[in-house]
């Protein structure tokens, strides 16, 4: 089996992407209800409607999603999601971590704004392509029992088109828009190919709203080689879930969050002897080597920094061929001498103290 490597270093051959030309037709969005039949597929594979989501609570929806790998989970399951690691996704699927996002912070939550703007993105898509879309109020499941772990929650189905059948709506803020600089990001391509795999459809459109004022439409065609690779990676990840075995951690902040929650406290006075574990000793040697190398790089960095400072002298800015350096004095500020305050008024500590929960510290004791 020819596999396509799914990682950030060696990217798989991505699906063809073309920008859709604007058409004048304007079509109103049609809401799909529970009596509507799923759109007929262009291949012999028809997704199973696992659960109707029209009146499904968010709690029940999350419970169903834990039964398999959804399209938005696909990139994380393959180890290529920019914000969610395999380990954190594993903790969500095994019930060790909640995937809920605080929706009460309406001015901040990406989930809130994504859900709020999605109908507007779909309306823009209809007005600029002439394609009619309707909601798919169901969690879909791959019809092959061997691939039943593959689930999909589509944003919209495109009706009456032989060319494209799925619409995926996206919104990206200032930070997220950078990932769209060269077209559809790899993790979104993975998500859409997962949807095509589950439904058996041949192509999808992605309509993305960038920074609230620029919309782009891309076409992603079904890529069998990429789908095959995604399926194999997802199958391996689902084995981790079924066997309750955590996947190997990576370098991401997502893994740091997961490990902090997975192992929040240590048993008092406990000690693990790994001197006979060759793999563990090799990892520890690598850690020591990287630590020494980082210290050497930091010293080199500081030496060059000091040499540049001696050249800049009392100037605020220095310009070079490939950039510039700013060396300005910050504004004066006034701080609170908390130690002096407590010494003068010790009763304030008891009156205004706030407990702070401790956390585990990772300290190398090689000496």
N, C-alpha and C positions, 0 to 999 in steps of 0.2 A: 504494500500500500504506500503510495507516494503521499507523504505528509508535508504540509506547509508550516514552517515554524512560525508560531504565534508568540512573538516577544518584541520588546522595544528595540532590540538590536538588529534582528533580521525580520523585516516585515514581509507578510505574505503578499502575493500578487493580488492587488485590489481589484474590485469590480469596476467595470467601465463607468465613467461618470460624464454626463453631458448636461449642460445647462438648458433648461426648457425655455423655448421662445415664448414671448408673451402673446396671448390671444385675447380678443376683445370680449368674448362671451362672459356673462355673469350668471352664475347659478347659485341658488340658495341651498344651504346645507340641509339635508334631510336626516332627521333623527331615526336611528334604527331601533325598533322595539323588540320585545322578546318573541314576537310572532314572526318576525322577518326571518327568512331563510338565509344562511350564509351564502356569500357570493360564490358562484361556481368557479372552480379553479381551472387553470389552463393545462394542468398535468393530471395524471391518474391519482395523485395523492390528495386527499381531502382531510383537513384537520378535524379532530373531534372537538365538539363544543363541550368542554369539561364542566364549566359552571357558568350560569348566567349572572352577570355582574350588575344588571340594571338596578336592583334593589339590595345589592349585597353591601353589608357594612364594611368599613375599612378594616376592622379587626378580622372579620371572616375572610376578606380578600387577601390579607397578609398571611392568614393561616393556609389558604389554598396555595399561595405562591411558594410556601415553604415545602410543598410536596414535589417541587421540581425546579428546573432552571428556566427562568423567564428570559425573554429577549433582552431586557435591560440588565440581566445578570450575566449574559453570555460573555462579554468582554472580561469581566472579573474572573469568571470560571476558567477562561483561557489565559489569564495572567497578563492582560494588556490594558486593563482599565486604568485611566490616569488618576482616579480618586479612590477606588475600592479594590482592595487586595483580595487574593484567593482566601487568605486566612480569615479576614473580616466577613467575607461572604459565607464561608464555612460556619462561622459562629452564628450568623443570622439563620442559616438553613438548619442548624442543629438546635436552635432555640436558646443559645447562650447569649445572644445580643439582639436587641430590638432594632428593626430597620425604620422605626418611626422617626420622623423629623418634626420638630416643634413647629406646628403650623400657626401658632398664636402670634408669632413674630411676623406679621404679614408684610412689613416693609423690608424684611431681610430674606425670608425663606425662598430659596430657588424653587422648591417644590410648589409653593403657593403661586409664584409668578408664572411658572411653567403651566400649571393647570388653568390659571386665569387667562393667559394669553393664547392657549392652544386653539380655542374656537376661532379667534381672530386670525391666527396663522392659517387655519384651514379655509377660512373665508377668502383670504388673500390668494391662496392656492387656486381655489375654484375660479375666482375672477380673472386670473392670469393664465389659466390653462384651458378653461372651458370644461374641465372634467368634473363630474358630480361625485361627491363623497358622502358617506354615511358612517355613523358610528357602529362599531362592532361590540355590543354589550356582552362579551363573553371572554372567559379565559380558554384559549384553545390549547389542544394537546396533540402531539404528533401521533398519527394513527397507528404507527408501527409499535407493537408492544415492547419491542427491544429498545425503542427510543421514547418510551412514555414519560421519561424524566424531562423531556423538552416541552416547555410550555411557551405560550405567546399571548400577550395582551396588545392587540393592535390599536393604534390611535383611530384610524379610519380605513374603510375599504373604498376603493375607487370603483365605481360601477360604470358599465357600458363601454369599457376600454379593453381592447385586446392587447394593447401595448404594455400597460402597467396596471397593477391591481391593488397595491397597498400605498397608503400615505402615512409617513412618519413625520410628525410635527416636532420641531425643536426650537428652543429659545436659548440664547447665549448672551451673557453679560460681557462686560469689558474684559474680564480675565478669560472666560470661556471662548470668546470670539477668536482669540489667538490660535486656538486649536483648529479653526476653520480657515486659516490663512491660505492653505494650499489645497482646499477642497474638503471633502468629507473626511473627518478624522477616522482613524483605523478602528477605534472602539465603537463608533456609530455604524461603520460598515459591518462590523461583526454582529451588531445588534440586528441590523436589517437582514443580513444573510441568514441569521437564526430564524427570523420571521418567515423568510422564503422557504426555509427548510421545513418548518412546522406545517405551513399551509400548502406547500407544493406549488406556490405561485412563481411566476417567471421574472417579475421586475417590481420595483418599488420606487416611489418618488419621496425625496426628503425635502421638506420645506423648512428652512431655518430662518429665524428672526434674530439678527445680530445687533446687539446693543440697542434694541428697541426701535431702530429706524431703517435698517437695511435687511431686505429679505432676498434669499437665494433659493433656487430650486435645483436639485440634483436628481439624476436618475441612476439607480443601482440595479444592474442586471444580475440575475441568478448566476452564481459561480460554483459549479459542482465541486471543483477541487478545494475551494475555500470552505464550502459547506462540509465536505468530508473531514477536513482538518478540524473545524470547529466541533463537529460531532465527537470526534475522538478525544479532544481536549475536555469537552464537557462530560463525556463518559468517565474519564479518569477522575475528574473533580467529584462527580456524583458518587464514585466509589469511596472517596474520602468521607462524604456525608453518611453513606450507608454503613460504613465500618467505624464511624465516629473517630476517624483518624485525622488530626490536623495536618494540612498541607505545609510544605516547607516555607518558612517566612522569607519575605524579600526585604528590600531596603526602605519601603514606603512608610509614610506617616500613618497610613491605614493599618499596617501591621503593628506599629508602635501602639496605636489605640487598642487594637485587638489584644495584644499581649498584656497590656496594662489591666484590661478588664478580665482576661482569662486567668491571670495569676496576680491578683491584687495584693495579696499578703504572703509572707513566708512563715513557715513553721518555726517557732522560736528554737534557737540552738540546733537547728537541723543542718546536716552536711551531706553532700553527695560526692562520693569518691569516683572520679572518672579516669583515674590514672591508667586503668587497663583498657579503656575505650580508645582505640586508635583514631576513630573518626572525630571524637570529641577533642582529643589532644591536637589533632591537625587543625581544627577550627580555632583552638586557643592560640596555637602558634601563628596562624594567619592574623588573628586579632592583634597580637603583639607586634607582628611585622608591620601591619597597617598603621598602628599607633605610632611606631617609630618613624615611619615614612611621612605621616601627617605632621609630626613634630618637625622633621627636617624641612618639609615644604613650607611650614609656617615660618621657620627661621629665614628661609630664602625670601619668602614674601616680604617679611619685615625689613630685611636688608635692602631690597630694591625700593620699598616704600620710603625708607629713611634717606636713601640716595636721591630720590625724586624730591623729597621735602627740602633737602639741602640745595637743590637746583631752583625750586620755586621760591624759597626764601620768604620775603614778606608780601608776595603777590597772592591774590585771592584765587586766581584761576590760571591754569597752564593748559595750552592747547597743543595737541599732537596730531600726527597724520591720521591716526585711527581713533581719536576721541579726545577727551579732556579730563582734567582733574580739578575739583573744587576743594580748596583748603581755607575755609572761612571760619571765623569765630562765631559760636552760637550766642544767642542772646542770654544776658544774665537772668538768673531766676532765683527765687527764694524757696528754700525747702524747710521742712519741719524737722527739727532735731528731736526725734522721738525719745531717745535715751535721756536727754536733758529734761524733757517734759515729764517723763515717768519718775525720774529722780526727784523732781520738785513736787510732783503731785502723784504719788504712788496709787492713790485711790482711783485715779482715772483708768488704770489698767484693768481693775476689777469691774469698773462700771462700763467700759467700752471695749472689753476684750472680745475677740471673735475666734472661736476654735478653727483650726486649720488641719484638715486631714493629711496625715503623712503619706508619702509614696515610697515605693521601693527604689533604691539607688543602685545603679550598676557600676561597681568599682573593681578595677583590676588590681589584684594583690599578688603580682608575680614576684615581688621581692621577698 
